[in-house]
Amino acid sequence: MSTAVWAFIGVVAGGLLTVAAQATAESLKARAAARARQDQRERATREFQRDTLIELQTAMADYRSALCRDRSQILPSRSTDAQLSAARTRYQMLVHRVSSPAAREAALAWEAAALPWFQGDDSGTAAAEAEAWETAMQVTGEAVRAPD
């Protein structure tokens, strides 16, 4: 074979290798970009859940305060009823937004213990409410501090 044929074969082989290398590089870049987007979504999700847990703790404290105000009044006022309703609504919205089953269950267990106690039902006790409160705060706090 002549050198022209070998040169042509070399050019074709070099072109194919170049195309293959570029395709491989683009594929690797696309995978890296997809991994970066996935990592960013996971970080955003963790941050959202962390913020939600912190908001849930605040909402639970507001709800508990509203229940205390409501219990302390012989005849609750409209403003107390409105505060209690707003606090309960915010709590319920946040408790179902939390992805941690343990935190959600602890918060719901606190509400289940708190309502009978604060509403004067004989089935509820201050000790049960206080214990459920401590557990809920501890579990949600651990969920906030949990490593990513």
Secondary structure, DSSP 8 states (H G I E B T S, - for coil): --HHHHHHHHHHHHHHHHHHHHHHHHHHHHHHHHHHHHHHHHHHHHHHHHHHHHHHHHHHHHHHHHHHHHHH-SS--HHHHHHHHHHHHHHHHHHTT---HHHHHHHHHHHHHHHHHHTT-TT--HHHHHHHHHHHHHHHHHHHH---
